[in-house]
């Protein structure tokens, strides 16, 4: 088939619509679209044939089947030529090309040759596309200067039919890694699987969220990137049309226990980690105090994080955190499953599973109260202390999860119990 190349992922110039509030992992799961991604999905990888499917954005390292945007047969009907689009933007590498799960260089195949194009902005359309000039080729496949793709040919034989499936490993887009928030020209552009740089790239790229760096607290991403490097958090993910931009940002940040908050007029990366108390409140500062607890029926006994395992044919497997059987809160254990396809190693998945289980078990107290303008300097994620004689709180620590302006001169804070032991990055009960 000849055809027009796929549309690029997303639309230009759409900003994030985020509010200063923590969204729980359970609430975020409800935001995810159920739309199937046939080309780059998490099931069996099958090369799609579509001239309208958006080209995805790839961060980190993933296995993909891609989308066939062009094919034709030689005059004698023996040689097939194909173009397989894999990613938008300049990427680091395409490797480990396979036909029907066999190495493309296997002796089972004949007449195989291929070229990899990395979307560098200057590349030409491969000569396997018929047409006497680049202009004529572009009429059939569109402009491919910024599309990473595979151009290949193979001779049909008993081991290879014309509809063979194509897969490969892709080291995804090059991202900017900033060194100094006061000098945004001081950066290097290279491949990275650090979640902070991947999220920042998606927020600012033209076919991502299209945001300006002026709208972003770049220093928070520099700090977050350092934390992720130290704690070995990575992100390896394909972003396609199955989720909105806001859903994709939240999904990426779930993989590293983080979120975006809006503070001082800018979007800031917040990493949930051990933090110092920044403000103390007593009975004279607290008005209309409400207190409630996590319903027992909603507290899981087991957390399972579903992730992708490159060591096991890139299939989905689970990392589990569980109470001992004699400690279950009910006869039949309640299991909470979190899908984090951007996680590709057991250690990270297991640490996240234990974090969410321990948090569910030890941070069950919530409070909501109004206070005066001294809370103007607070932001979602801050840790505060409460002392209140009615509830018998004595310097009890809470993390702010929501801030509201009541329009009457007061500020309403909603907070969840804080447990600093959660952030040890260890697997096991806390």
C-alpha positions, 0 to 999 in steps of 0.5 A: 500500500502507498499512503500518507504518513501518520499524523503527529501525536497531539495538538499544539499549544494546549496548557495543563489545567491543574489545581493545587490538590493531591489526587490519590492514586485511586482517583487518578486510575479513574481518570485513565481512558480505556481506549485501546492502543493497538499499535503501541499497547501493552498487550501482544505487540502487533504492527498496525497499518494506519495512515491516520494513527498519531505517531507516539512520543517515546521516553526511555527505552521500550519495545514497539511494533510501530505503524506501517505507513507505506508498503509496496511489492516489487514488479515480480511480487517477490520483494516487499518494501515497508516503512514503519514509523516508531516515534515522533522527534529525534531519538537516540537509537533503534535496535534489535529489529525482529520479523515475527519474533526472529532476528531480522538478520536470521538465516531463515530470511532472504534479501533482508536490508534495512535503514534506521532513521532517527527523526533528526530533522534533516533526514531524507525519505528512504529510496525504498519509497517509489518516486523520482524526487523527494517531493514525489515521495512526500506525496505518498508518505508525507514529510518524515524529517522529524519521524523516527522510522524503519525502512526495510525490504525482504524477499518472501519465502516459506519463513516470511509472508508479506504480512510479517510483524515487525518489532524493535527496541527504541531508545526514545527522544532526546530531552533537555537536561538543565543545569541552572534555572537562572540560565536556561541556555545552560543545558545538554540535550541527550537521551534520558530515562529520568522522569523529571526530564521526560515530564519537563520535555512533554510539558514543553514540546510543541506536540505535548502540552506546548507550555513555555519555560516561563510557566514552569519552576525549572529548579524543581525539575532540577532538584527532582532529577537529582532525587530520581537519580539517587533513588534510581527511579526511571521512566520508560513509556510510549505516549500515544492517543489513548490518554489526554495530556493531563492523564499522561502527565499524571501517569508518568508522575505516578511512576515516580511518586510525584505530581505537579503543583501550582505555586507562585504562578508556576507549575512545580514538580513535587516529589513525595518524600520525607520533608521537614515541618514548615509551619505549626498550628494551634487551637487559636489558628484552627477554625471549623476543624473536621476530622475523619478516617479512611473507611476500613472497607477501602483499606487494601490488604495487598497492593499490586503494581503492574509493570513491564519486565524487559527481562521477560519478553517485555510482558506485564507482571506484578510486584506485590506488597502484602500483609501477612495472612494473619494480619488481613483486615478481613477474611478475603483480602482486598487487593488494589492493583495499580498499572504503571507501564512506565516502570520497567524494573522490579525494584522500583515497582516493589518500592512503590507497592510497599509505599502505597500499602504502608501509606494506606495502613498508617496514614488513615487520619484526615483533617480539614480546617480554616485558618487565617492568611498565615497559610498564604505561603503554604502549598500542596505537599507541605508538612505541618504540625497540629496541636489541638486539645479537643482532638488531643493532637500534640504536634501531630504531623500532616501533609497538605493535600488541598488548599482552598480560598474561602472568599471570606478572608480565610484559607481552608486546608485539607490534610492527610496524616504524615508518616516519615517512615514511608520514605525509606525506599525499603521493601517491607511493612512500616 
